[in-house]
Amino acid sequence: MVNRIVGALWVVGVALISSLVSILMGIIYFGVTLWIIKMASEYFFGGAVEANWAVLSAAIVATGAVLAGALERKSE
């Protein structure tokens, strides 16, 4: 009985840690993507893009990448 409780707590702990790591990696990926979009707009178009559009485009790219990674089918 005690082993089942410890096992369940272990699973919950691992799930919480993996969720926190996932969220942290998503935030880091969003920041890097935002930086790339801002630098690319300055380099290619000669001017900075408005912050609202940069954040929106980085959010769309980061969300797509995170979802694609989560939904990726493993080849058999």
C-alpha positions in Angstrom: 0.0 0.0 0.0 2.8 2.4 0.9 4.6 1.5 -2.3 1.6 2.5 -4.3 1.3 5.9 -2.6 5.1 6.6 -3.0 4.8 5.5 -6.7 1.8 7.8 -7.2 3.6 10.8 -5.6 6.7 10.0 -7.7 4.6 10.1 -10.9 3.0 13.4 -9.8 6.4 14.9 -9.0 7.9 13.9 -12.4 4.9 15.3 -14.2 5.1 18.6 -12.4 8.9 18.9 -13.1 8.4 18.0 -16.7 5.6 20.5 -17.1 7.8 23.3 -15.5 10.7 22.4 -17.8 8.3 22.5 -20.8 6.9 25.9 -19.9 10.4 27.3 -19.3 11.6 26.0 -22.7 8.6 27.5 -24.4 9.3 30.9 -22.9 13.0 30.7 -23.9 12.0 29.6 -27.4 9.5 32.5 -27.6 12.2 35.0 -26.6 14.7 33.7 -29.1 12.0 33.7 -31.9 11.0 37.3 -31.0 14.6 38.4 -31.2 15.1 36.6 -34.6 11.9 38.3 -36.0 13.0 41.7 -34.8 16.5 41.4 -36.2 15.3 40.0 -39.5 12.8 42.8 -39.9 15.6 45.4 -39.4 18.0 43.5 -41.7 15.6 42.8 -44.6 13.2 45.7 -44.4 15.5 48.4 -43.0 13.2 49.3 -40.2 11.9 47.9 -37.0 8.6 46.2 -37.0 6.0 47.4 -34.4 6.3 45.5 -31.1 2.7 44.2 -31.3 3.3 42.6 -34.7 6.6 41.1 -33.6 5.1 39.6 -30.5 2.1 38.2 -32.4 4.3 36.6 -35.1 6.7 35.2 -32.5 3.7 33.8 -30.5 2.4 32.1 -33.6 5.7 30.6 -34.6 6.5 29.4 -31.0 3.0 27.9 -30.6 3.3 26.1 -33.9 6.7 24.7 -33.0 5.7 23.6 -29.5 2.5 21.9 -30.8 4.4 20.2 -33.6 6.9 18.9 -31.2 4.2 17.6 -28.8 2.1 16.0 -31.6 5.0 14.5 -33.5 4.5 10.9 -34.5 7.3 8.6 -33.7 8.4 6.5 -36.7 8.1 2.8 -36.1 
